[in-house]
Amino acid sequence: MTEEYDRDKLHESNDDLWRRIIRIPCVCERCGNEGEEKDFEADHIVTRGNLRLRWNLLNGICLCIGCHKYKHESSITEIEYQVWFRKTYPERWRYLQELKNQLAVDVDLEEVNKYLRIQLIEAQKIKKIFEGQITGEGL
């Protein structure tokens, strides 16, 4: 295998892990709709082209398919979405804007992959605990 192939595979794996973690709550952070994981999209606040923030978990938001589609329908809704996000999550917005404007860095894809794998396991555990409390199981 070539180094380029390995890099592409890590890139894809990181994208998949990031998406899975962001979608775990199964609640749209914009409208509050609940459902199953298949009903949601993981959306980047700052474009995923920004490698400094691409796999940063604070740069992701869980949206139902309808809200995700609404966000991407036109540049007007994209601006509306940014205004909504800035008002709803002001500290997170400032954090992302500060990082977005910093110089790009080389990203260690293997380290990102290890980190995301650990975060996925932890998020799944938390979800199971939460679901157990909701249904009364395991108390």
DSSP file (Angstrom, degrees, kcal/mol; ACC not computed):
  #  RESIDUE AA STRUCTURE BP1 BP2  ACC     N-H-->O    O-->H-N    N-H-->O    O-->H-N    TCO  KAPPA ALPHA  PHI   PSI    X-CA   Y-CA   Z-CA
    1    1 A M              0   0    0      0, 0.0     2,-0.2     0, 0.0     3,-0.0   0.000 360.0 360.0 360.0 146.2    0.0    0.0    0.0
    2    2 A T     >  -     0   0    0      1,-0.1     4,-2.2     4,-0.0     5,-0.2  -0.492 360.0-117.2 -89.4 162.0    1.2    3.5   -0.7
    3    3 A E  H  > S+     0   0    0      1,-0.2     4,-2.4     2,-0.2     5,-0.2   0.874 117.2  54.4 -63.7 -36.7    1.4    6.3    1.8
    4    4 A E  H  > S+     0   0    0      2,-0.2     4,-2.5     1,-0.2    -1,-0.2   0.900 107.5  50.0 -64.0 -41.2   -1.2    8.2   -0.2
    5    5 A Y  H  > S+     0   0    0      2,-0.2     4,-2.5     1,-0.2    -2,-0.2   0.931 111.3  48.6 -61.8 -46.3   -3.6    5.3    0.0
    6    6 A D  H  X S+     0   0    0     -4,-2.2     4,-2.4     1,-0.2    -2,-0.2   0.904 111.3  50.3 -60.5 -41.9   -3.1    5.0    3.8
    7    7 A R  H  X S+     0   0    0     -4,-2.4     4,-2.4     2,-0.2    -1,-0.2   0.915 110.7  48.8 -63.5 -43.8   -3.6    8.8    4.2
    8    8 A D  H  X S+     0   0    0     -4,-2.5     4,-2.4     2,-0.2    -2,-0.2   0.904 111.2  50.0 -62.9 -41.6   -6.9    8.6    2.2
    9    9 A K  H  X S+     0   0    0     -4,-2.5     4,-2.6     2,-0.2    -2,-0.2   0.899 111.6  47.9 -65.1 -40.8   -8.1    5.6    4.3
   10   10 A L  H  X S+     0   0    0     -4,-2.4     4,-2.9     2,-0.2     5,-0.2   0.903 110.2  53.0 -64.7 -40.5   -7.4    7.5    7.5
   11   11 A H  H  X S+     0   0    0     -4,-2.4     4,-2.2     2,-0.2    -2,-0.2   0.938 112.4  44.3 -58.4 -48.8   -9.1   10.6    6.2
   12   12 A E  H  X S+     0   0    0     -4,-2.4     4,-2.5     2,-0.2    -2,-0.2   0.905 113.5  50.6 -63.6 -42.9  -12.2    8.5    5.4
   13   13 A S  H  X S+     0   0    0     -4,-2.6     4,-2.8     1,-0.2    -2,-0.2   0.915 110.6  49.2 -62.5 -43.4  -12.1    6.7    8.7
   14   14 A N  H  X S+     0   0    0     -4,-2.9     4,-2.7     2,-0.2    -1,-0.2   0.909 110.6  50.6 -63.1 -42.3  -11.8   10.0   10.6
   15   15 A D  H  X S+     0   0    0     -4,-2.2     4,-2.5    -5,-0.2    -2,-0.2   0.929 112.5  47.0 -60.0 -45.2  -14.8   11.4    8.7
   16   16 A D  H  X S+     0   0    0     -4,-2.5     4,-2.4     2,-0.2    -2,-0.2   0.925 113.3  47.2 -64.6 -45.6  -16.9    8.4    9.5
   17   17 A L  H  X S+     0   0    0     -4,-2.8     4,-2.3     2,-0.2     5,-0.2   0.931 112.3  50.4 -61.1 -45.9  -15.9    8.4   13.2
   18   18 A W  H  X S+     0   0    0     -4,-2.7     4,-2.5     1,-0.2    -2,-0.2   0.934 111.7  47.9 -58.0 -48.5  -16.6   12.1   13.5
   19   19 A R  H  X S+     0   0    0     -4,-2.5     4,-2.1     1,-0.2    -1,-0.2   0.916 110.7  51.3 -59.4 -44.7  -20.1   11.7   11.8
   20   20 A R  H  X S+     0   0    0     -4,-2.4     4,-0.7     1,-0.2    -1,-0.2   0.898 111.7  46.9 -62.4 -41.1  -21.0    8.8   14.1
   21   21 A I  H >< S+     0   0    0     -4,-2.3     3,-1.0     1,-0.2    -1,-0.2   0.940 111.8  49.6 -66.2 -46.9  -20.1   10.7   17.2
   22   22 A I  H 3< S+     0   0    0     -4,-2.5    -1,-0.2     1,-0.2    -2,-0.2   0.857 112.2  48.7 -62.1 -35.7  -22.0   13.8   16.2
   23   23 A R  H >< S+     0   0    0     -4,-2.1     3,-1.5    -5,-0.2    -1,-0.2   0.593  83.9  95.6 -81.4 -10.5  -25.1   11.8   15.3
   24   24 A I  T << S+     0   0    0     -3,-1.0    -1,-0.2    -4,-0.7    -2,-0.1   0.830  74.6  60.7 -54.3 -39.2  -25.2    9.8   18.6
   25   25 A P  T 3  S-     0   0    0      0, 0.0    -1,-0.3     0, 0.0    -2,-0.1   0.821  87.2-152.2 -61.2 -26.6  -27.6   12.1   20.5
   26   26 A C    <   +     0   0    0     -3,-1.5     9,-1.6     1,-0.2     2,-0.4   0.852  58.7 111.7  55.8  36.2  -30.3   11.4   17.8
   27   27 A V  B    S-A   34   0A   0      7,-0.2     2,-0.4    -4,-0.1     7,-0.2  -0.991  73.4-121.0-137.4 129.2  -31.8   14.8   18.5
   28   28 A C     >  -     0   0    0      5,-2.9     4,-1.6    -2,-0.4    35,-0.2  -0.561  15.1-152.2 -70.6 124.1  -31.8   17.8   16.1
   29   29 A E  T  4 S+     0   0    0     33,-3.1    -1,-0.2    -2,-0.4    34,-0.1   0.589  92.1  46.6 -75.3  -8.5  -30.0   20.6   17.8
   30   30 A R  T  4 S+     0   0    0     32,-0.3    -1,-0.2     3,-0.1    33,-0.1   0.873 130.4  11.5 -96.7 -49.6  -32.0   23.1   15.7
   31   31 A C  T  4 S-     0   0    0      2,-0.1    -2,-0.2    33,-0.0    32,-0.1   0.603  92.9-121.5-109.2 -13.9  -35.6   22.0   15.9
   32   32 A G     <  +     0   0    0     -4,-1.6    -3,-0.1     1,-0.3    31,-0.0   0.454  52.6 157.2  88.8  -0.1  -35.5   19.3   18.7
   33   33 A N        -     0   0    0     -6,-0.1    -5,-2.9     1,-0.0     2,-0.3  -0.307  26.3-153.4 -58.9 142.2  -36.8   16.4   16.6
   34   34 A E  B     +A   27   0A   0     -7,-0.2     2,-0.3     6,-0.0    -7,-0.2  -0.800  32.8 114.3-114.5 158.9  -35.9   13.0   18.0
   35   35 A G        -     0   0    0     -9,-1.6     2,-0.2    -2,-0.3     5,-0.0  -0.941  60.1 -38.6 176.7-153.1  -35.5    9.8   16.1
   36   36 A E    >   -     0   0    0     -2,-0.3     3,-2.4     1,-0.1     4,-0.2  -0.592  58.8-102.0 -97.6 162.4  -33.0    7.1   15.1
   37   37 A E  G >  S+     0   0    0      1,-0.3     3,-1.8    -2,-0.2   -11,-0.1   0.836 119.9  62.4 -54.0 -36.0  -29.5    7.7   14.0
   38   38 A K  G 3  S+     0   0    0      1,-0.3    -1,-0.3   -12,-0.0   -15,-0.0   0.684  94.8  63.6 -64.4 -16.8  -30.4    7.2   10.3
   39   39 A D  G <  S+     0   0    0     -3,-2.4    26,-1.5    25,-0.1     2,-0.3   0.407  98.5  70.1 -86.3   2.1  -32.8   10.2   10.6
   40   40 A F  E <   -B   64   0B   0     -3,-1.8     2,-0.4    24,-0.2    24,-0.2  -0.851  60.5-152.0-128.2 156.6  -29.9   12.7   11.3
   41   41 A E  E     -B   63   0B   0     22,-3.4    22,-2.7    -2,-0.3     2,-0.6  -0.932  19.3-130.5-121.2 146.2  -26.9   14.3    9.6
   42   42 A A  E     -B   62   0B   0     -2,-0.4     2,-0.4    20,-0.2    20,-0.2  -0.881  32.4-167.3 -93.9 124.1  -23.7   15.5   11.1
   43   43 A D  E     -B   61   0B   0     18,-2.6    18,-2.0    -2,-0.6     2,-0.4  -0.908  17.1-129.8-118.9 141.1  -23.0   19.0    9.9
   44   44 A H  E     -B   60   0B   0     -2,-0.4    16,-0.2    16,-0.2     3,-0.1  -0.695   6.0-159.7 -85.4 137.5  -19.9   21.1   10.2
   45   45 A I  S    S+     0   0    0     14,-2.1     2,-0.5    -2,-0.4    -1,-0.2   0.950  90.9  36.0 -76.0 -56.6  -20.2   24.6   11.6
   46   46 A V  S    S-     0   0    0     13,-0.3    -1,-0.2     7,-0.1     4,-0.1  -0.843 117.9 -86.7 -93.5 134.4  -17.0   25.8    9.9
   47   47 A T    >   -     0   0    0     -2,-0.5     3,-1.9     1,-0.2     6,-0.2   0.052  29.6-123.8 -43.4 143.4  -16.5   24.1    6.5
   48   48 A R  T 3  S+     0   0    0      1,-0.3    -1,-0.2    -4,-0.1     6,-0.1   0.587 104.5  79.9 -70.2  -7.8  -14.9   20.7    6.6
   49   49 A G  T 3  S+     0   0    0      1,-0.1     2,-1.1     4,-0.1    -1,-0.3   0.685  73.1  86.2 -68.4 -17.5  -12.3   22.1    4.2
   50   50 A N    X>  -     0   0    0     -3,-1.9     4,-1.6     1,-0.2     3,-1.3  -0.744  65.6-168.3 -85.4  99.7  -10.7   23.7    7.3
   51   51 A L  T 34 S+     0   0    0     -2,-1.1     4,-0.5     1,-0.3    -1,-0.2   0.751  81.6  65.5 -66.3 -23.7   -8.5   20.8    8.4
   52   52 A R  T 34 S+     0   0    0      1,-0.2    -1,-0.3     2,-0.1     3,-0.1   0.862 120.2  22.3 -62.8 -33.1   -7.7   22.4   11.8
   53   53 A L  T X4 S+     0   0    0     -3,-1.3     3,-1.5    -6,-0.2    -2,-0.2   0.491  93.1 102.3-111.8  -6.8  -11.5   22.0   12.6
   54   54 A R  T 3< S+     0   0    0     -4,-1.6    -3,-0.1     1,-0.3    -2,-0.1   0.855  98.2  24.2 -51.7 -44.0  -12.6   19.2   10.3
   55   55 A W  T 3  S+     0   0    0     -4,-0.5     2,-0.5    -3,-0.1    -1,-0.3   0.218  89.4 123.5-109.4  14.3  -12.6   16.5   13.1
   56   56 A N    X   -     0   0    0     -3,-1.5     3,-1.8     1,-0.2    -3,-0.0  -0.648  58.2-144.1 -74.3 124.4  -13.1   18.9   16.1
   57   57 A L  G >  S+     0   0    0     -2,-0.5     3,-1.1     1,-0.3    -1,-0.2   0.756  98.3  60.7 -67.2 -23.6  -16.2   17.6   17.9
   58   58 A L  G 3  S+     0   0    0      1,-0.2    -1,-0.3     3,-0.0    38,-0.1   0.621  96.0  64.2 -75.6 -10.8  -17.2   21.2   18.8
   59   59 A N  G <  S+     0   0    0     -3,-1.8   -14,-2.1    -6,-0.2     2,-0.4   0.209  93.3  81.0 -93.9  14.3  -17.3   21.9   15.1
   60   60 A G  E <   -B   44   0B   0     -3,-1.1     2,-0.4   -16,-0.2   -16,-0.2  -0.910  53.8-172.9-123.5 151.2  -20.2   19.5   14.6
   61   61 A I  E     -B   43   0B   0    -18,-2.0   -18,-2.6    -2,-0.4     2,-0.6  -0.999  24.9-126.2-141.0 139.7  -23.9   19.7   15.1
   62   62 A C  E     +B   42   0B   0     -2,-0.4   -33,-3.1   -20,-0.2     2,-0.4  -0.762  36.0 176.4 -87.5 119.1  -26.5   17.0   14.9
   63   63 A L  E     -B   41   0B   0    -22,-2.7   -22,-3.4    -2,-0.6   -35,-0.1  -0.951  31.0-118.0-124.0 143.6  -29.3   18.0   12.5
   64   64 A C  E  >  -B   40   0B   0     -2,-0.4     4,-2.5   -24,-0.2     5,-0.2  -0.340  40.8-102.8 -68.0 163.4  -32.4   16.2   11.3
   65   65 A I  H  > S+     0   0    0    -26,-1.5     4,-2.4     1,-0.2     5,-0.2   0.873 121.6  53.3 -59.0 -38.1  -32.5   15.6    7.6
   66   66 A G  H  > S+     0   0    0      2,-0.2     4,-2.5     1,-0.2    -1,-0.2   0.925 111.3  43.6 -64.2 -45.8  -35.0   18.5    7.1
   67   67 A C  H  > S+     0   0    0      2,-0.2     4,-2.2     1,-0.2    -2,-0.2   0.858 113.7  51.9 -69.1 -34.3  -32.9   21.1    9.0
   68   68 A H  H  X S+     0   0    0     -4,-2.5     4,-1.4     2,-0.2    -2,-0.2   0.920 111.8  46.0 -66.6 -43.0  -29.8   19.9    7.2
   69   69 A K  H  X S+     0   0    0     -4,-2.4     4,-0.5    -5,-0.2     3,-0.2   0.924 111.6  52.3 -64.3 -43.9  -31.5   20.3    3.8
   70   70 A Y  H >< S+     0   0    0     -4,-2.5     3,-1.1     1,-0.2     4,-0.5   0.906 106.5  54.4 -57.5 -43.6  -32.9   23.7    4.8
   71   71 A K  H 3< S+     0   0    0     -4,-2.2     3,-0.3     1,-0.2    -1,-0.2   0.868 113.7  40.5 -59.8 -37.8  -29.4   24.9    5.8
   72   72 A H  H 3< S+     0   0    0     -4,-1.4    -1,-0.2    -3,-0.2    -2,-0.2   0.356  88.7  92.2 -97.8   6.2  -27.9   24.0    2.4
   73   73 A E  S << S-     0   0    0     -3,-1.1     2,-0.3    -4,-0.5    -1,-0.2   0.877  99.5 -10.4 -70.4 -36.3  -30.7   25.2    0.2
   74   74 A S     >  -     0   0    0     -4,-0.5     4,-1.7    -3,-0.3    -1,-0.2  -0.979  65.6-105.5-156.2 165.8  -29.4   28.7   -0.4
   75   75 A S  H  > S+     0   0    0     -2,-0.3     4,-2.0     1,-0.2     5,-0.2   0.803 117.3  60.9 -66.1 -27.3  -26.8   31.2    0.7
   76   76 A I  H  > S+     0   0    0      1,-0.2     4,-2.4     2,-0.2    -1,-0.2   0.938 106.0  44.4 -65.3 -45.5  -29.6   33.1    2.5
   77   77 A T  H  > S+     0   0    0      1,-0.2     4,-2.7     2,-0.2    -1,-0.2   0.838 109.1  57.9 -69.3 -30.1  -30.4   30.1    4.7
   78   78 A E  H  X S+     0   0    0     -4,-1.7     4,-2.1     2,-0.2    -1,-0.2   0.915 109.3  45.0 -62.6 -41.9  -26.7   29.5    5.4
   79   79 A I  H  X S+     0   0    0     -4,-2.0     4,-2.3     2,-0.2    -2,-0.2   0.923 112.8  50.5 -67.1 -44.3  -26.4   33.0    6.7
   80   80 A E  H  X S+     0   0    0     -4,-2.4     4,-2.6     1,-0.2    -2,-0.2   0.906 109.7  51.8 -58.0 -41.7  -29.6   32.6    8.8
   81   81 A Y  H  X S+     0   0    0     -4,-2.7     4,-3.0     1,-0.2    -1,-0.2   0.914 108.6  49.8 -62.7 -43.9  -28.1   29.3   10.2
   82   82 A Q  H  X S+     0   0    0     -4,-2.1     4,-2.6     2,-0.2    -1,-0.2   0.896 111.1  49.4 -63.5 -39.5  -24.9   31.1   11.2
   83   83 A V  H  X S+     0   0    0     -4,-2.3     4,-2.0     2,-0.2    -2,-0.2   0.931 112.7  48.0 -63.8 -45.1  -26.8   33.8   12.9
   84   84 A W  H  X S+     0   0    0     -4,-2.6     4,-2.5     1,-0.2     5,-0.2   0.938 113.3  47.3 -59.8 -47.5  -28.9   31.2   14.7
   85   85 A F  H  X S+     0   0    0     -4,-3.0     4,-3.0     1,-0.2     8,-0.2   0.913 110.3  51.9 -63.2 -42.8  -25.9   29.2   15.8
   86   86 A R  H  < S+     0   0    0     -4,-2.6    -1,-0.2     1,-0.2    -2,-0.2   0.875 114.8  43.0 -61.9 -38.0  -24.0   32.3   17.0
   87   87 A K  H  < S+     0   0    0     -4,-2.0    -1,-0.2    -5,-0.2    -2,-0.2   0.862 119.1  43.2 -74.7 -36.5  -27.0   33.3   19.2
   88   88 A T  H  < S+     0   0    0     -4,-2.5    -2,-0.2     1,-0.2    -3,-0.2   0.858 130.3  22.4 -78.7 -37.2  -27.6   29.7   20.4
   89   89 A Y  S  X S+     0   0    0     -4,-3.0     4,-2.7    -5,-0.2    -1,-0.2  -0.541  70.4 160.9-129.5  65.0  -24.0   28.8   21.1
   90   90 A P  H  > S+     0   0    0      0, 0.0     4,-2.3     0, 0.0     5,-0.2   0.874  76.4  46.6 -61.2 -40.5  -22.1   32.0   21.5
   91   91 A E  H  > S+     0   0    0      2,-0.2     4,-2.4     1,-0.2     5,-0.2   0.924 114.7  47.2 -68.2 -42.3  -19.1   30.6   23.4
   92   92 A R  H  > S+     0   0    0      2,-0.2     4,-2.6     1,-0.2     5,-0.2   0.902 110.7  53.0 -64.0 -41.3  -18.7   27.7   20.9
   93   93 A W  H  X S+     0   0    0     -4,-2.7     4,-2.5    -8,-0.2    -2,-0.2   0.933 110.2  47.2 -59.4 -47.5  -19.1   30.2   18.0
   94   94 A R  H  X S+     0   0    0     -4,-2.3     4,-2.4     2,-0.2    -2,-0.2   0.924 111.7  51.2 -61.4 -44.5  -16.3   32.4   19.4
   95   95 A Y  H  X S+     0   0    0     -4,-2.4     4,-2.2     1,-0.2     5,-0.2   0.936 112.2  45.8 -57.4 -48.9  -14.0   29.3   19.9
   96   96 A L  H  X S+     0   0    0     -4,-2.6     4,-2.7     1,-0.2    -1,-0.2   0.884 111.8  51.5 -64.9 -39.0  -14.5   28.1   16.4
   97   97 A Q  H  X S+     0   0    0     -4,-2.5     4,-1.6    -5,-0.2    -1,-0.2   0.895 109.1  51.0 -66.0 -38.8  -14.0   31.5   14.9
   98   98 A E  H  < S+     0   0    0     -4,-2.4     4,-0.3    -5,-0.2    -2,-0.2   0.939 115.2  41.8 -62.6 -46.7  -10.7   31.9   16.8
   99   99 A L  H >< S+     0   0    0     -4,-2.2     3,-1.3     1,-0.2    -2,-0.2   0.888 109.9  58.3 -68.1 -38.2   -9.4   28.5   15.6
  100  100 A K  H 3< S+     0   0    0     -4,-2.7    -1,-0.2     1,-0.3    -2,-0.2   0.860 106.5  49.0 -58.7 -36.3  -10.7   29.1   12.1
  101  101 A N  T 3< S+     0   0    0     -4,-1.6    -1,-0.3    -5,-0.2    -2,-0.2   0.458  91.3  98.2 -88.8  -0.6   -8.6   32.2   11.7
  102  102 A Q  S <  S-     0   0    0     -3,-1.3   -50,-0.1    -4,-0.3     3,-0.1  -0.482  89.1 -85.3 -81.7 159.0   -5.4   30.7   13.0
  103  103 A L        -     0   0    0     -2,-0.1    -1,-0.1     1,-0.1    -2,-0.0  -0.285  53.3 -97.4 -61.2 147.4   -2.8   29.5   10.5
  104  104 A A        -     0   0    0     -3,-0.1     2,-0.3     1,-0.0    -1,-0.1  -0.291  40.1-158.5 -65.4 150.8   -3.2   25.9    9.2
  105  105 A V        -     0   0    0     -3,-0.1     2,-0.4     0, 0.0    -1,-0.0  -0.880  27.8 -96.0-125.8 159.3   -1.3   23.1   10.9
  106  106 A D        -     0   0    0     -2,-0.3     2,-0.5     1,-0.0     0, 0.0  -0.634  41.8-140.5 -72.8 132.2   -0.2   19.7    9.8
  107  107 A V        -     0   0    0     -2,-0.4     2,-1.2     4,-0.0     3,-0.1  -0.849   3.0-139.9-101.0 126.7   -2.8   17.2   11.1
  108  108 A D     >  -     0   0    0     -2,-0.5     4,-2.3     1,-0.2     3,-0.2  -0.732  17.7-167.9 -83.5  98.3   -1.6   13.9   12.4
  109  109 A L  H  > S+     0   0    0     -2,-1.2     4,-2.3     1,-0.2    -1,-0.2   0.822  82.9  54.3 -61.9 -33.5   -4.4   11.7   11.0
  110  110 A E  H  > S+     0   0    0      2,-0.2     4,-2.3     1,-0.2    -1,-0.2   0.913 109.6  46.9 -67.2 -41.7   -3.4    8.7   13.1
  111  111 A E  H  > S+     0   0    0      2,-0.2     4,-2.5    -3,-0.2    -2,-0.2   0.904 112.2  50.5 -65.8 -40.8   -3.6   10.7   16.3
  112  112 A V  H  X S+     0   0    0     -4,-2.3     4,-2.8     1,-0.2     5,-0.2   0.917 110.2  51.3 -61.1 -42.5   -7.0   12.1   15.2
  113  113 A N  H  X S+     0   0    0     -4,-2.3     4,-2.2     2,-0.2    -2,-0.2   0.916 110.3  47.5 -62.7 -44.5   -8.2    8.6   14.5
  114  114 A K  H  X S+     0   0    0     -4,-2.3     4,-2.0     2,-0.2    -1,-0.2   0.932 113.6  48.7 -60.9 -46.2   -7.1    7.3   17.9
  115  115 A Y  H  X S+     0   0    0     -4,-2.5     4,-2.5     1,-0.2    -2,-0.2   0.932 112.1  47.8 -60.1 -47.9   -8.8   10.2   19.6
  116  116 A L  H  X S+     0   0    0     -4,-2.8     4,-2.5     1,-0.2    -1,-0.2   0.867 108.6  54.6 -65.2 -36.5  -12.0    9.8   17.7
  117  117 A R  H  X S+     0   0    0     -4,-2.2     4,-2.0    -5,-0.2    -1,-0.2   0.921 110.9  45.7 -62.1 -43.2  -12.2    6.0   18.4
  118  118 A I  H  X S+     0   0    0     -4,-2.0     4,-2.3     1,-0.2    -2,-0.2   0.924 112.9  50.0 -64.7 -44.4  -11.9    6.7   22.1
  119  119 A Q  H  X S+     0   0    0     -4,-2.5     4,-2.8     1,-0.2    -2,-0.2   0.869 108.5  53.1 -63.7 -37.2  -14.5    9.5   21.9
  120  120 A L  H  X S+     0   0    0     -4,-2.5     4,-2.4     2,-0.2    -1,-0.2   0.931 109.7  47.9 -63.6 -45.5  -16.9    7.2   20.0
  121  121 A I  H  X S+     0   0    0     -4,-2.0     4,-2.1     1,-0.2    -2,-0.2   0.930 114.3  46.7 -60.3 -45.8  -16.6    4.5   22.6
  122  122 A E  H  X S+     0   0    0     -4,-2.3     4,-2.4     1,-0.2    -2,-0.2   0.913 112.0  49.9 -64.0 -43.3  -17.2    7.0   25.4
  123  123 A A  H  X S+     0   0    0     -4,-2.8     4,-2.3     1,-0.2    -1,-0.2   0.887 110.3  50.7 -64.1 -38.5  -20.2    8.6   23.7
  124  124 A Q  H  X S+     0   0    0     -4,-2.4     4,-2.2     2,-0.2    -1,-0.2   0.892 110.1  50.2 -66.0 -39.0  -21.8    5.2   23.1
  125  125 A K  H  X S+     0   0    0     -4,-2.1     4,-2.4     2,-0.2    -2,-0.2   0.932 110.9  48.8 -62.5 -45.8  -21.3    4.4   26.8
  126  126 A I  H  X S+     0   0    0     -4,-2.4     4,-2.8     1,-0.2    -2,-0.2   0.906 110.4  51.1 -62.1 -41.8  -22.9    7.6   27.8
  127  127 A K  H  X S+     0   0    0     -4,-2.3     4,-3.0     1,-0.2    -1,-0.2   0.919 110.0  49.5 -62.2 -42.9  -25.8    7.1   25.5
  128  128 A K  H  X S+     0   0    0     -4,-2.2     4,-2.2     2,-0.2    -2,-0.2   0.904 112.0  48.2 -63.4 -40.8  -26.4    3.6   26.9
  129  129 A I  H  X S+     0   0    0     -4,-2.4     4,-2.0     2,-0.2    -2,-0.2   0.942 113.3  47.8 -62.8 -47.0  -26.3    4.9   30.4
  130  130 A F  H  X S+     0   0    0     -4,-2.8     4,-2.3     1,-0.2    -2,-0.2   0.917 111.9  49.0 -60.7 -45.8  -28.8    7.7   29.5
  131  131 A E  H  X S+     0   0    0     -4,-3.0     4,-2.3     1,-0.2     6,-0.3   0.875 109.5  53.3 -63.4 -37.0  -31.1    5.3   27.7
  132  132 A G  H  X>S+     0   0    0     -4,-2.2     5,-1.0    -5,-0.2     4,-1.0   0.887 110.0  47.6 -63.8 -39.1  -31.0    3.0   30.7
  133  133 A Q  H  <5S+     0   0    0     -4,-2.0    -2,-0.2     2,-0.2    -1,-0.2   0.891 111.1  50.9 -69.1 -39.4  -32.0    5.9   33.0
  134  134 A I  H  <5S+     0   0    0     -4,-2.3    -2,-0.2     1,-0.2    -1,-0.2   0.918 118.2  36.9 -63.8 -43.6  -34.8    7.0   30.7
  135  135 A T  H  <5S-     0   0    0     -4,-2.3    -1,-0.2    -5,-0.2    -2,-0.2   0.553 111.2-117.4 -88.4  -7.2  -36.3    3.5   30.5
  136  136 A G  T ><5 +     0   0    0     -4,-1.0     3,-0.8     1,-0.3    -3,-0.2   0.482  67.2 140.6  85.9   2.1  -35.6    2.6   34.1
  137  137 A E  T 3 < +     0   0    0     -5,-1.0    -1,-0.3    -6,-0.3    -2,-0.1  -0.517  64.4  13.1 -78.3 145.6  -33.3   -0.3   33.2
  138  138 A G  T 3         0   0    0     -2,-0.2    -1,-0.2     1,-0.1    -5,-0.1   0.648 360.0 360.0  70.7  16.7  -30.1   -0.8   35.1
  139  139 A L    <         0   0    0     -3,-0.8    -1,-0.1    -7,-0.2    -2,-0.1   0.459 360.0 360.0 -92.8 360.0  -31.0    1.5   38.0
